[in-house]
Amino acid sequence: MKILYAFQGTGNGHVARAQEIVPILKKYAEVDTLISGHQSQLKADFSIDFHHQGISLLYNKTGGLSYRKTFTDNHFLKALKIIREIELSDYDLIINDYEPLTGWACKFRKHPMIELSHQASMLFKETPKPDKKDFFGELILKYYVPSHKYIGFHFENYHPQIKKPVIRKKIRNLYPEKKGFYLVYLPSFSDENIIKVLKQIPVEWKVFSKYTTIMFKENNVEIFPIDEVRYLKCFEHCEGILCNAGFETPAEALFMDKKLFVIPIHNQYEQECNACALDKMGIPNSKILDQTEIENWVNSDAHLQVNYPDDIETILLNEVLIF
């Protein structure tokens, strides 16, 4: 059996999930990998056979999705050309983690494909969403990667076809402690905006930033360039995590029994849905970098214990490789 595992390069969650899934698939099949997108700070630790720029959602520095940058900085005509020309006939199955080029190519050619992604969980009516639906956001979730067979990942099993998060071994192998400082990963905000708020809250903050290449400190706020080894060490020892309302980082924080506060990226409907789900679980959130709300969270002892089993190999064998 020959498989193409195609995954999205926008954000780190898809890459983190691929780090776990691809080695398992290679135990049972011949596997090629394809990535599209250009906004991930996490590097794959396996070889990638095909790399395309694809279509990425782009952000401004104040925490919001930038429609202007998304439409001006992406190459849509080039993406359409790749969709027409991408070669799929050698593969028995395409496994797709929210990657649009192969998704649309499979749709046009009626090629077997299964979507295995967090975004797929949004297609089930049982998944928590804000009371006010975002029409454009719903269209993106439904049509960005067209698929008829899908398995979703989410914080809870809202439906039999929604599984618990895939927690990478780099996280499972850590020995969590709580040493008083707080880890921050908010790539949608500039360093200046983060420092302005957090220096008013008298605890130690360690911020990982895609905007800097050097480490520096201002008052009680340390800024580090993206470095996975240092990040995982801070993740292991932090008291709590302040991050955007993506999926993988909040899931890993919950798994590690860390305090968690999330800020959904403005105009990013999927993150608003994630924040809604986390809110129902008792996890605090805010639409902005709100000093008062963050300080209240720091001063609280609220946290949530979850059970995220290491069962992705069983899922792949029982529900994917029998496609």
Disulfide bonds with the S-S distance in Angstrom:
none
